Amino acid sequence: MSELELMAEADRRAKSYLEGIEQRLPFPDQAARAGLSIFSEPLPYEGRGAVETLQMLDIHGSPATTASNGPRYFGFVIGASLPAAAAAERLMLAWDQCAATYDTSPIAATIEKIAGRWLLDALDLPRESAVGFGTSATACALSCLSAARRSLLSRQGWNIDRDGLFGAPEIRVVVSETVHITVRKALRLLGFGSVHLVTAPVDAYGRIDPDRLPPLDEKTILCLQAGEVNTGEFDPFAVLIDAATKAKAWVHVDGAFGLWARTSSRRALTEGIEGADSWTTDGHKWLNTPYDGAVAICRDAEALAQAMNSDAVYATASADAQKNLTLEFSRRARGIPIWAALRTLGRAGVAQLVDRHCNEAAWLADRLRERGFDVLNRVVLNQLVVRYGTDEQTAQIRQSVIDTGAGWFGMTVWQGRPALRISLSSWRTEHQDVSRLAEALSIAARN
Ligand SMILES: *Cc1c(COP(=O)(O)O)cnc(C)c1O
């Protein structure tokens, strides 16, 4: 089979997969998962055929996928793939661009610059900011926090690039009691051990309580959240960032999914967020672009460019070249699917996507309350934290709903109590899917 025939075959199989996406179980059944044993083969000495390899991947692999690209996947905040973004990704595979600099890919450098401007516009963040397209909110937090650390040390007269951390002035890091694990991970990788993190207590909703905000100074990084991972709540940015600005602290906002609220009628939740120094958000969650697509935004463009610089004698580039704004040197143009998503949705389409999920989440919460469920959060966004009766009943209800195929979602622990965590973030999810989920949950609770 020629290259072109092989690609057509892959497209045919992909098309057939997508045709069945609405019917697919949100989580693969036991038989499909058992079929994965076929992949447990030794590395062949002689290479196997490409057609056969693709066939194996589709025949035994496709059934064992979670249908996270479908309408009834309510786990984590996964998001599906918008057709335009997925199509752009397909074309990019043919291009095989190394999107490091203008020299390695004029098209990637050009579009990613535009995508960066559009993001600042859509999210209404300071237009002078640098925008790096990284693999994940985790990686982007690492980039932003390293820029923060470098800048605060530099203001203390310390050159971290040359002298490292030994003997450096101590940087204080204040995080929310409910900080996301990946921000902790980024901090850990940067040398901020967990016992040194200062915890900011939260209120009953999971937002940092400004009255109990630990002291801040010019050697402090304050990590805030737009969209707490369970409840979807937002820290009170205006008052917290005002305090941080007065103290000359650096404010970083983890907005992996929640930052998108700013594009919608829920914008008030983000009031004051524009005063921070850096922000991270994902394309692959709520914007529904393919993996891996995330964004590091840093008000002080130079701070990010210096922290992430990877110029070499054989590879120098402008300060806003993506290799100088992200962890990666060789990289996929992950800003292009984000550009395609923004261009095809438009400002209005992004707002509608976010609003629709928020409205459906509120509808679902009302319905579940009527049926005797305890909704533990306020449902300000697209997240529900729900219980029914005892811990055991709650877990059983989850399993019954998953068995019916009406939806998949995970468990969490909120304020010490195990609960169902339901998230709406797929562009494919329609009211009928949410209604079906509500029905399945109600039936499971009655039994
Ligand atoms: C998912 C998530 C992250 C991490 O994002 P990745 O892109 O998966 O690395 C960080 N913070 C919050 C609140 C999240 O939901």
The ligand as a MOL file (V3000), in Angstrom:
LIG
                    3D

  0  0  0     0  0            999 V3000
M  V30 BEGIN CTAB
M  V30 COUNTS 15 15 0 0 0
M  V30 BEGIN ATOM
M  V30 1 C -6.5460 19.7370 34.3920 0
M  V30 2 C -6.1250 20.7950 35.3530 0
M  V30 3 C -4.7830 21.1620 35.4730 0
M  V30 4 C -3.6980 20.4620 34.6930 0
M  V30 5 O -3.9010 20.6020 33.3330 0
M  V30 6 P -3.1990 19.6000 32.2970 0
M  V30 7 O -3.4050 20.2300 30.9920 0
M  V30 8 O -3.9370 18.2990 32.4490 0
M  V30 9 O -1.7790 19.4780 32.7090 0
M  V30 10 C -4.4610 22.1790 36.3280 0
M  V30 11 N -5.4150 22.8010 37.0450 0
M  V30 12 C -6.7160 22.4880 36.9700 0
M  V30 13 C -7.7120 23.2390 37.7870 0
M  V30 14 C -7.1290 21.4620 36.1190 0
M  V30 15 O -8.4060 21.1370 36.0240 0
M  V30 END ATOM
M  V30 BEGIN BOND
M  V30 1 1 1 2
M  V30 2 1 2 3
M  V30 3 2 2 14
M  V30 4 1 3 4
M  V30 5 2 3 10
M  V30 6 1 4 5
M  V30 7 1 5 6
M  V30 8 2 6 7
M  V30 9 1 6 8
M  V30 10 1 6 9
M  V30 11 1 10 11
M  V30 12 2 11 12
M  V30 13 1 12 13
M  V30 14 1 12 14
M  V30 15 1 14 15
M  V30 END BOND
M  V30 END CTAB
M  END
